[in-house]
Amino acid sequence: MAARPLVARQPNERLQALIQEAGCSNAGLARRVNMTGAEHGLDLRYDKTSVARWLRGQQPRGRAPGIIAEALGRKLGRTVTIDEIGMANGKNLASGVGLQFSPTVLGAIEQVCELWRSDVGRRDFLSGSTVAASALVEPSRDWLITQADSQVARTAGARVGTSDVEAVRATTDALVELDHRFGSGHVRPVVVHYLNSVVSGLLGGSYREPVGRSLFAAVARLTELAGYMAVDTGQPGLAQRYYIQALRLAQAAGDRAYGGYVLAASMSHLAAELGNPREIAQLARAAQEGTRGQVTPRVQAMFFAAEARGHALLGDSRATQVLATRAISALDRAEPESGDDPVWIRHFDHAYLADELAHCHRDLGQSEAAGRRAEELLRTLPESKARRRAIGLLLLATAQVQAREVEQACATGGQAVELLATLRSNRGAEYLEDFRRRLEPYREEAAVREFTARLELQAA
């Protein structure tokens, strides 16, 4: 019998380049890896010969690749992933970037930084439109059963302080305002580059426990925003990756309430966009179960409203009404604005609740109630929130079509078209397309012909 041919290992050029960048000798890297491993309770005994074998293409087993990446990251003062050091070995396949709820803080940092880097690099695998329901529901189960991270402090890299965390928060607030006014098409590239070029360095830096928790909380919020912007630019497959990582970062922050928000306000709404009603209700319920006794009435109101959306899409008017009543009651208990509310939920006021309920009534075919809620939304929504205002107008126009008030619907839709012309928003375009489909049975009416001609002229 002929001997099996040996498969020649390829030199690990990625690792070689990083060692040179870090200015390490083989023996120096081995010492750093052994010390880093000891911090994780591992008795590693690598030497310069071990490093030489890695450079020839040998793959160390177990947790060693992650420890090597962390040791190099500390020397370089930034986060380094196992993919960067050429040791992914099929475990960090590009198509899976961002889809896992990592069991460790180090893994979470590694995964979210790889997601940002891949996004900036415009990797094609990230932008696919396919979103598996299980990819949203499974992380919610992990979040429900995973114990809090006992420690997030790090001693590697540049020192990170409270001023750095404040900078991330202030940047996030500014980007949210720009997004409201102009749509995500104008803003999302700025967010992703900031995450990749600045925030990744902070996560890979050195920080004490309180600062670390605050940093993870701030980065979770900005990562969630990037996910929302992916939705608004027509990239749901990318959005799910950002939402999963935002959920994991919230876990590292020790913020169960914000984790629930990511499930109910982000993942649940993505499921709604994709027409998966059972997943909407499941995610909202997971948010409620995982935050029981830990959230304010305003947060509870949002959770109830999200679950109501799922039941409305399922056609269950009774369950929808029960949850809508709970949401209204909870929000009434939160008024006037409570200082106990975290900053990320303060936007959820009666206008936003009216928006959620208008969607519920629309999906149940209750045109009068849908129109009433849409009018409430428009009456109380600030002019600066142009995208939400445009969507509110299209909700009202849809309710008017459902009530066969076609001429009025076209007039309302025309106002929405004017607003959408100032935005770069895929969500707005999708609502407009949905409205156009609803007008199709009335296409011979003069108002509809005029509205359609106006759209075609604008698109020309």
C-alpha positions in Angstrom: 0.0 0.0 0.0 1.4 3.4 -1.0 1.9 5.9 1.8 -0.4 8.8 2.0 1.2 12.0 0.6 2.0 14.5 3.3 0.2 17.8 3.1 2.7 20.6 3.3 1.8 23.3 5.8 1.8 26.9 4.5 4.0 29.4 6.4 1.9 31.6 8.6 2.6 35.0 7.1 -0.1 36.8 9.0 1.5 35.8 12.3 5.0 36.7 11.0 3.8 40.2 10.0 2.2 40.8 13.4 5.3 39.6 15.3 7.4 42.0 13.3 4.9 44.9 13.8 5.0 44.2 17.6 8.8 44.1 17.6 8.8 40.8 19.4 11.4 38.0 19.3 10.1 34.4 19.2 11.2 33.9 22.8 9.6 37.2 23.8 6.2 36.2 22.3 6.4 32.8 24.0 6.9 34.5 27.4 4.0 36.8 26.8 1.7 34.0 25.7 2.6 31.9 28.8 1.9 34.9 31.1 -1.4 35.7 29.4 -2.4 32.1 29.6 -1.6 32.0 33.4 -4.1 34.9 33.9 -6.7 32.6 32.3 -5.8 29.7 34.5 -3.8 27.9 31.9 -0.4 26.3 32.4 1.3 27.0 29.1 4.9 26.2 28.5 5.7 27.5 25.1 9.2 28.6 24.0 10.9 30.1 20.9 10.7 26.7 19.2 7.0 26.6 19.7 6.7 30.0 18.0 8.9 28.8 15.1 6.5 25.9 14.6 3.5 28.3 14.5 5.3 30.4 11.9 5.8 27.2 9.8 2.0 26.7 9.9 1.4 24.5 12.9 -1.9 25.1 14.6 -1.9 25.1 18.5 -4.9 23.4 20.1 -7.6 24.5 22.4 -7.7 28.0 23.7 -4.1 28.8 22.6 -4.9 30.8 19.4 -7.1 33.2 21.5 -4.3 33.6 24.1 -1.7 34.2 21.4 -4.0 36.9 19.8 -4.5 38.5 23.2 -0.8 38.5 24.0 0.0 40.2 20.7 -2.9 42.6 21.1 -1.5 43.7 24.4 1.9 44.4 22.9 0.4 46.3 20.0 -2.1 48.2 22.1 -5.1 47.1 20.1 -7.5 44.1 19.7 -6.1 41.3 17.6 -8.3 38.4 16.4 -7.4 34.7 15.8 -8.3 35.4 12.1 -5.6 38.1 12.0 -2.9 35.7 13.4 -3.8 33.1 10.8 -5.2 30.6 13.3 -8.9 30.6 12.6 -8.6 27.1 11.2 -12.3 27.1 10.1 -13.6 28.1 13.5 -14.0 31.7 12.6 -15.3 31.4 9.1 -16.1 34.7 7.5 -19.7 33.8 6.9 -20.2 33.3 10.7 -18.7 36.6 11.8 -20.9 38.3 14.3 -23.5 35.5 14.5 -22.3 34.0 17.8 -23.1 35.0 21.3 -19.6 34.5 22.7 -19.3 32.7 26.1 -16.3 34.9 27.1 -15.6 38.6 27.3 -12.4 38.2 25.3 -14.3 36.3 22.6 -16.9 39.0 22.5 -14.3 41.7 22.0 -12.6 39.6 19.3 -15.9 38.9 17.5 -17.3 42.4 17.5 -13.9 43.9 16.3 -13.8 41.4 13.5 -17.3 42.4 12.5 -16.4 46.1 12.4 -13.3 45.3 10.4 -15.1 43.1 7.9 -17.8 45.8 7.5 -15.3 48.5 6.8 -13.7 46.2 4.3 -17.0 45.7 2.6 -16.9 41.9 2.8 -19.6 40.6 0.5 -20.7 37.8 3.0 -21.9 40.5 5.4 -24.4 42.2 3.2 -26.5 39.2 2.1 -30.3 39.7 2.6 -30.9 36.3 4.2 -31.8 36.3 7.9 -32.5 33.1 9.7 -35.0 33.3 12.5 -32.9 31.0 14.6 -30.0 33.4 14.3 -32.1 35.9 16.2 -33.9 33.6 18.7 -30.9 31.4 19.7 -28.8 34.3 21.0 -31.8 35.4 23.1 -31.8 32.0 24.8 -28.0 32.3 25.4 -28.6 35.7 27.0 -31.4 34.3 29.2 -29.4 31.5 30.6 -25.8 32.9 30.7 -24.5 34.1 34.0 -23.1 37.6 34.3 -19.5 38.1 33.4 -17.6 38.1 36.7 -14.9 40.4 35.4 -14.3 42.7 32.4 -11.2 44.7 33.6 -8.1 44.5 31.4 -4.4 45.4 31.9 -3.3 45.5 28.3 -2.8 48.4 26.0 -3.4 52.2 26.5 -5.3 53.3 29.6 -9.0 53.9 29.0 -10.8 56.4 31.4 -14.2 57.9 32.0 -13.5 60.7 29.5 -13.1 58.1 26.7 -16.5 56.5 27.6 -18.1 60.0 27.6 -16.6 60.6 24.1 -18.3 57.4 22.8 -21.6 58.5 24.4 -21.5 62.0 23.0 -20.5 60.7 19.5 -23.4 58.3 19.6 -25.9 61.1 20.6 -24.6 63.2 17.7 -24.9 60.4 15.2 -28.5 59.5 16.4 -29.5 63.1 15.7 -28.0 63.1 12.2 -29.7 59.8 11.5 -33.1 61.1 12.5 -32.7 64.1 10.2 -31.1 62.6 7.1 -31.4 58.8 7.2 -28.8 56.1 7.6 -27.6 56.2 4.1 -25.7 59.4 4.9 -24.5 58.4 8.4 -23.8 54.6 8.6 -20.3 54.7 7.0 -19.2 57.2 9.6 -20.5 55.0 12.4 -18.7 51.9 11.2 -15.4 53.7 10.6 -15.6 55.2 14.1 -16.2 51.8 15.6 -13.4 50.2 13.7 -10.8 52.9 14.0 -11.5 54.3 17.5 -13.8 52.1 19.6 -11.9 48.8 18.8 -8.8 50.4 20.3 -10.7 51.3 23.5 -12.1 47.7 23.9 -8.6 46.4 23.5 -7.1 48.8 26.0 -6.5 48.8 29.7 -9.4 49.6 32.1 -10.6 49.0 35.6 -13.8 47.2 36.4 -16.2 50.2 36.6 -14.8 51.9 33.5 -14.9 48.7 31.7 -18.6 48.1 32.5 -19.4 51.7 31.4 -17.4 51.2 28.2 -19.2 48.0 27.2 -22.5 49.8 27.9 -21.6 52.7 25.6 -20.3 50.5 22.9 -23.4 48.2 23.0 -25.5 51.3 22.3 -23.4 52.4 19.4 -23.3 48.9 18.0 -27.1 48.6 18.2 -27.3 51.9 16.3 -25.1 50.5 13.6 -27.4 47.6 13.4 -30.5 49.8 13.0 -28.7 51.7 10.3 -28.0 48.5 8.5 -31.8 47.9 8.5 -32.3 51.4 7.2 -29.9 50.8 4.3 -31.5 47.6 3.3 -29.0 45.1 4.9 -31.0 42.9 7.3 -28.3 40.1 7.2 -25.8 42.6 8.5 -28.2 44.1 11.0 -28.7 40.7 12.8 -24.9 40.5 13.3 -24.7 43.9 14.9 -27.8 43.2 17.1 -26.3 39.9 18.3 -23.1 41.6 19.3 -24.9 44.5 20.9 -26.7 42.0 23.0 -23.4 40.4 24.1 -21.8 43.7 24.8 -24.8 44.6 27.0 -24.2 41.4 28.9 -20.6 42.4 29.5 -21.8 45.7 30.7 -23.9 44.0 33.3 -27.0 45.8 31.9 -29.9 43.3 31.6 -32.3 46.1 30.9 -30.4 47.2 27.8 -30.1 43.6 26.7 -33.9 43.3 26.8 -34.1 46.5 24.8 -31.9 45.0 22.1 -34.2 42.0 21.9 -37.5 43.9 21.9 -36.6 47.1 20.1 -34.0 45.8 17.7 -34.2 42.1 17.0 -38.0 42.0 17.4 -38.4 44.9 14.9 -36.1 43.2 12.5 -38.2 40.1 12.7 -41.2 42.3 12.0 -39.6 43.8 8.9 -39.0 40.3 7.6 -42.5 39.1 8.4 -41.7 36.6 11.2 -44.5 37.2 13.7 -43.8 34.3 16.0 -40.2 35.4 16.5 -41.4 39.0 17.2 -43.5 37.8 20.2 -40.8 35.3 21.3 -38.1 38.0 21.4 -40.3 40.4 23.2 -41.2 37.8 25.8 -37.6 36.9 26.3 -36.9 40.5 27.0 -39.6 40.6 29.7 -38.5 37.3 31.3 -34.8 38.3 31.3 -35.4 41.7 32.9 -38.2 40.9 35.4 -38.0 43.4 38.3 -35.1 45.3 36.7 -36.7 47.8 34.3 -38.7 51.0 34.6 -42.4 51.3 33.5 -41.3 53.1 30.3 -39.1 50.1 29.3 -42.0 47.8 30.2 -44.3 49.7 27.9 -41.9 49.3 25.0 -41.6 45.5 25.7 -45.4 45.1 25.7 -45.8 47.1 22.5 -43.2 45.0 20.8 -45.0 41.8 21.7 -48.3 43.3 20.6 -46.8 43.8 17.1 -46.2 40.1 16.8 -49.7 39.1 17.8 -51.1 41.7 15.4 -49.2 40.1 12.5 -50.5 36.8 13.6 -54.1 38.2 13.4 -54.8 37.8 17.2 -56.7 40.9 17.9 -57.6 39.9 21.5 -53.9 39.3 22.5 -52.9 42.5 20.7 -55.5 44.5 22.7 -54.5 43.1 26.0 -50.8 44.0 25.4 -51.6 47.4 24.0 -53.6 48.2 27.2 -50.6 47.0 29.3 -48.3 49.2 27.2 -50.5 52.3 27.6 -50.9 51.7 31.4 -47.1 51.2 31.8 -46.3 54.4 29.9 -48.9 56.4 31.9 -47.1 55.3 35.1 -43.8 56.6 33.6 -45.2 60.1 33.0 -43.9 62.8 33.5 -40.4 61.8 32.5 -38.7 59.9 35.3 -35.1 60.5 36.2 -34.9 56.7 36.7 -35.2 56.0 33.0 -31.9 55.1 31.2 -31.0 57.5 28.4 -31.7 54.9 25.7 -35.4 54.6 26.5 -36.3 58.3 27.0 -37.3 58.7 23.4 -40.1 56.1 23.9 -43.0 58.5 24.6 -46.6 58.6 23.6 -45.7 59.5 20.0 -43.6 56.3 19.7 -46.2 54.2 21.4 -48.8 55.6 18.9 -46.5 54.5 16.1 -46.3 51.0 17.4 -50.1 50.8 17.9 -50.8 52.3 14.5 -48.8 49.3 13.0 -50.8 46.9 15.1 -54.2 48.3 13.9 -52.9 48.4 10.3 -51.9 44.8 10.4 -55.3 43.8 11.9 -57.1 45.8 9.2 -58.6 48.2 11.7 -58.4 51.3 9.6 -60.2 53.8 11.9 -58.0 53.0 14.9 -54.8 52.9 12.7 -55.6 56.4 11.4 -56.3 57.7 14.8 -53.0 56.4 16.2 -51.1 57.7 13.1 -52.6 61.2 13.6 -51.6 61.1 17.3 -48.0 60.2 16.2 -47.8 63.1 13.8 -49.4 65.5 16.2 -46.8 64.9 18.9 -43.7 64.0 16.9 -40.9 66.7 16.7 -40.3 68.1 13.2 -36.6 67.1 13.4 -37.5 63.4 13.3 -38.0 63.4 9.5 -37.8 59.7 8.8 -40.3 58.7 11.5 -42.6 61.6 10.4 -42.5 60.2 6.8 -43.3 56.7 8.0 -46.1 58.1 10.2 -47.6 59.9 7.1 -47.5 56.6 5.2 -49.1 54.8 8.0 -51.9 57.4 8.0 -52.1 57.2 4.2 -52.4 53.4 4.4 -55.2 53.6 7.0 -57.0 56.0 4.6 -56.7 53.5 1.7 -58.0 50.8 4.0 -61.0 53.1 4.7 -61.3 53.7 0.9 -60.5 57.4 1.3 -58.3 57.2 -1.8 -58.0 60.8 -2.7 -57.1 61.8 0.9 -54.6 58.9 1.0 -52.8 60.2 -2.1 -52.6 63.7 -0.6 -51.2 62.3 2.6 -48.8 60.1 0.7 -47.6 63.1 -1.3 -46.5 64.8 2.0 -44.5 61.7 2.8 -42.9 61.7 -0.6 -41.7 65.3 -0.1 -40.1 64.3 3.2 -38.5 61.1 1.8 -36.8 63.3 -0.9 -34.7 64.8 1.9 -33.6 61.4 3.3 -31.5 58.4 2.3 -33.6 55.7 4.0 -34.4 52.2 2.7 -37.1 51.8 5.4 -38.9 54.9 4.1 -38.7 53.6 0.6 -40.1 50.2 1.7 -43.1 51.9 3.4 -43.7 53.9 0.2 -43.6 50.8 -1.9 -46.1 49.1 0.4 -48.4 52.1 0.1 -48.1 51.9 -3.7 -49.1 48.3 -3.7 -52.2 49.1 -1.6 -53.2 51.7 -4.2 -53.1 49.2 -7.0 -56.8 48.2 -6.8 -57.6 51.9 -7.4 -55.1 52.6 -10.1 -57.7 54.0 -12.6 -58.8 56.7 -10.2 -57.5 60.2 -11.1 -55.8 60.8 -7.7 -53.9 57.6 -8.0 -52.8 58.2 -11.6 -51.6 61.7 -10.6 -49.7 60.3 -7.5 -48.1 57.5 -9.5 -47.0 60.0 -12.3 -45.5 62.2 -9.6 -43.4 59.3 -8.3 -42.3 58.3 -11.8 -41.3 61.9 -12.6 -39.3 62.1 -9.3 -37.5 58.8 -10.1 -36.6 59.9 -13.6 
